[in-house]
């Protein structure tokens, strides 16, 4: 069944619990005034109220003004970093979810299995949310993004760990050029053969 936004509907009957998840970080002042009137009526009838907002709502003046006018012993508020859709559960027997893109109408759900499922969804969100009374570092709405950290400077000559540098040219021959092959070295050291560039004195033919 489709109904107007349930935040403007009559409050629940005495002794019930109203659990609400609200999207965004702020709400129009008119909507909050209507919600405040409903909250006061519900509290006079013995209802307890829970709200889940998103973290930026901690900086919303209108939401804080609304919360300050509701007796703290009847209201529990937490915030979450998750993007939540509007969900209202009354007395664990009826749930309301948006039925239009602008959230002007709601779908009323009373099937026990569906309501039980939505209750579990809400309880998971509630368990992961942070109580409003606790200090929490949240990003204020429209706050400029913090600059990305500069990349660490590295030495381009430094070799990656685990990789040995290639041997220097001529290192095996004492820095005098590339090493000779074994066969070349052996030929150059045969007995009776002069070193290249040298001749034997006194043995030339006459």
C-alpha positions in Angstrom: 0.0 0.0 0.0 1.2 3.5 -0.8 1.1 6.2 1.8 2.4 9.7 2.2 5.8 10.1 3.7 5.5 8.2 7.0 7.5 10.9 8.8 4.3 13.0 8.7 1.9 10.2 9.7 0.5 9.8 13.2 3.0 8.4 15.7 2.9 4.7 16.8 0.7 3.4 19.6 2.0 3.4 23.2 4.9 1.3 24.2 6.3 0.8 20.7 9.7 1.4 19.2 10.3 3.5 16.2 13.6 2.7 14.3 14.5 5.1 11.5 17.3 5.3 9.0 17.6 8.7 7.2 19.6 9.3 4.0 21.8 12.4 3.5 23.4 14.7 6.0 20.7 17.3 6.4 16.9 17.6 6.2 14.6 20.5 5.4 13.6 22.6 8.4 9.9 22.0 7.7 10.3 18.2 7.6 12.2 18.3 10.9 9.5 20.4 12.6 6.9 17.8 11.6 9.2 15.0 12.8 9.7 16.8 16.0 6.0 17.2 16.6 5.5 13.4 15.9 8.4 12.5 18.2 6.9 14.5 21.1 3.5 12.8 20.6 5.1 9.4 20.4 7.2 9.9 23.5 4.2 11.0 25.5 2.6 7.7 24.5 5.7 5.8 25.7 7.5 5.1 22.5 11.2 4.9 22.1 13.0 6.3 19.1 16.2 5.3 17.3 17.7 7.3 14.4 20.6 6.4 12.0 22.1 9.3 10.1 25.2 9.5 7.9 28.4 10.9 9.5 28.2 14.4 7.9 24.9 14.9 9.9 27.1 15.6 12.9 27.7 19.0 11.4 24.1 19.8 10.5 22.7 22.6 12.6 19.1 21.7 11.9 19.5 18.1 12.9 21.3 19.1 16.1 18.5 21.6 16.8 15.9 18.8 16.3 17.8 16.4 18.6 18.3 19.0 21.3 14.5 19.3 21.6 13.9 15.6 22.1 14.4 14.1 25.6 17.7 12.2 25.5 16.3 9.3 27.6 13.7 8.5 24.8 16.0 9.0 21.8 19.2 7.2 20.7 21.1 8.4 17.7 24.0 6.9 15.7 25.8 7.8 12.5 27.3 5.7 9.8 29.6 6.2 6.8 27.4 4.0 4.7 24.9 5.5 2.2 21.6 4.4 3.6 18.1 4.6 2.2 15.1 5.7 4.3 13.7 2.9 6.4 11.2 3.2 9.1 10.2 0.3 11.3 7.4 0.7 13.8 6.9 -1.8 16.7 8.7 -4.5 14.8 5.5 -5.2 12.9 5.2 -2.5 10.2 7.9 -1.1 7.9 8.0 1.8 5.4 10.4 2.2 2.5 10.4 4.8 -0.3 8.0 4.2 -3.2 9.1 7.1 -5.4 12.4 8.7 -6.3 11.6 11.9 -4.4 10.5 9.9 -1.3 7.2 11.7 -1.3 5.3 8.4 -1.0 6.1 5.2 0.9 5.4 1.6 0.6 3.8 0.1 3.8 5.0 -3.4 4.5 3.3 -5.6 7.0 4.2 -9.1 5.8 6.0 -10.8 8.8 8.8 -12.3 6.7 9.6 -9.0 4.9 9.4 -7.0 8.2 11.7 -9.5 9.9 14.2 -9.2 7.1 14.1 -5.3 7.2 14.6 -5.5 11.0 17.7 -7.6 10.5 19.0 -5.0 8.0 18.4 -2.2 10.4 20.0 -4.0 13.3 23.2 -4.6 11.2 23.3 -0.9 10.3 22.8 0.0 14.0 25.5 -2.3 15.2 28.0 -0.8 12.8 27.1 2.8 13.4 28.8 5.2 15.9 26.8 6.7 18.8 26.4 10.4 18.3 27.7 11.1 21.8 31.1 9.6 20.9 33.7 11.7 19.2 34.2 10.7 15.6 36.3 12.3 12.9 33.8 12.9 10.0 34.2 15.0 6.9 32.0 18.1 7.0 29.6 18.6 4.0 31.2 20.6 1.2 34.6 20.3 2.8 37.5 20.6 0.3 39.2 17.3 -0.4 42.6 16.9 1.2 45.5 16.9 -1.2 47.0 13.5 -2.1 50.4 12.8 -0.4 53.4 13.4 -2.6 55.1 10.2 -3.8 58.3 9.2 -2.0 61.5 10.2 -3.7 63.6 7.3 -4.9 67.2 7.1 -6.1 67.1 6.2 -9.8 70.6 4.6 -9.5 69.6 2.3 -6.7 68.9 -1.2 -7.9 65.8 -3.0 -6.7 66.5 -5.3 -3.8 67.3 -8.9 -4.7 68.8 -8.0 -8.1 72.6 -8.1 -8.3 74.2 -5.4 -10.5 76.0 -6.6 -13.7 79.8 -7.1 -13.4 81.9 -4.1 -14.6 83.6 -4.5 -17.9 87.1 -5.7 -17.5 86.7 -6.5 -13.8 88.0 -10.0 -14.3 91.2 -8.8 -16.0 92.1 -6.2 -13.5 90.5 -3.3 -15.5 92.7 -3.9 -18.6 89.9 -4.8 -21.0 88.0 -8.0 -21.6 89.6 -11.2 -20.3 91.3 -13.4 -22.8 89.9 -16.8 -23.7 91.8 -19.8 -22.2 93.1 -20.9 -25.6 94.5 -17.5 -26.4 96.2 -17.3 -23.1 97.7 -20.7 -23.5 99.1 -20.0 -27.0 100.7 -16.8 -25.8 102.5 -18.6 -23.0 104.0 -21.6 -24.9 107.7 -22.1 -24.2 109.8 -20.6 -26.9 107.2 -18.3 -28.3 108.0 -14.7 -27.8 105.3 -12.3 -26.5 103.6 -10.4 -29.3 105.5 -7.4 -30.3 108.9 -8.8 -29.1 111.8 -10.5 -31.0 114.6 -12.6 -29.8 117.9 -10.8 -29.9 120.9 -12.4 -31.5 118.9 -15.1 -33.3 118.0 -13.4 -36.5 119.3 -15.0 -39.7 122.3 -13.4 -41.3 
